[in-house]
Amino acid sequence: ALHQNAPNPFNPTTAIRFDLPRAGHVDLAIYNVRGALVRRLLSSHQTEGYKNVLWNGRDDAGRPVTSGIYFYKLAAVGFDATRKMVLLK
């Protein structure tokens, strides 16, 4: 399961929570409204269970991103989901 981030809207940090029923490779990434990759938060093997990942509103280069709508996508073993979040400055 991929849960709604909290807080939402957020500034400057938000938590993204998800549950894994079994261990496996997990990709968690942030995209802008144009579909461009903003930040890859996870791309690694994860154990089963509840996970909590923080995003600080910065891109892969460490630069703060602008206010707006962003999407976070989780791809795990046999599961893909995307949710929307809002960064307000």
N, C-alpha and C positions, 0 to 999 in steps of 0.2 A: 504494500500500500504506500502511496505517496500522499502525504498530508499537506494541508495548506500551510504555507510559511507563516511565521508569527514573529513580530507583529507584521501586519500588512494593512495599510501602507507602513513603510519603515524608513528610518534614518537614524543612525548610519548602518546598523547591523540587523540582520534577520536570521532566524533559525529555520532550516529546512529539515523536516523529520520524515523518515520513512522506515518501513518494516520489511525485513527480508525473511521469508519462510525457510530459506536454505542458503548456505554459503555459495558464493560465486563471484564472478567479475561484475563490477558495478561502474557505470559511467553516470556522473551527475554534472550537468553543465547548465550555464546561464546563457540565454540568447536575447538579443534585442528584438524590437518589433519587425525589423527587416529580415530576421532569421540569421543574422551574423552571430557567430560565437563571441561571447564577451568574456566568459571565464569558465575554465574547467575546474570544478571543485574536487571531483574524484574520478579516477580511472585506475581502479585496483581491485584486488580480491578482497572481499569483505565476508566476515562471518555472519551467520544468521542472527536475527534479532532486531531490536529497535536501534535506530541510528539518528544522530542529530548533528547536522553540519551547519556551521555559521558562514554567512557571506557578508563581507564588510563593504559591499557596494563598490568594489574596485575590479578593474579588468585584469587580464593575465599579466600585463606589464606593470601592475601596481598603481595605475592611475585611477582616480575617482571617476565613476561614470555619471552621466547627467541624470536629472530627474526624468521619470517616465515609466512606461510599462515594460516589464521584462518577463521572460518565460524561463522556467527551470524544468529540465527534462531529465528523467531518471530512466536508464536502461539497465535492467538486471536480468538474471536468468529467467527467460520466458515472460518478461514483463516490461512494458514501456508505458510511461505516463508523462504528461506535461501539465503544468499549472501556471497561472498568471500571478504576478506580484507587481506592486507599485512602489517605486522609490520617490519620496518627496523630500526636497531640500528646502 
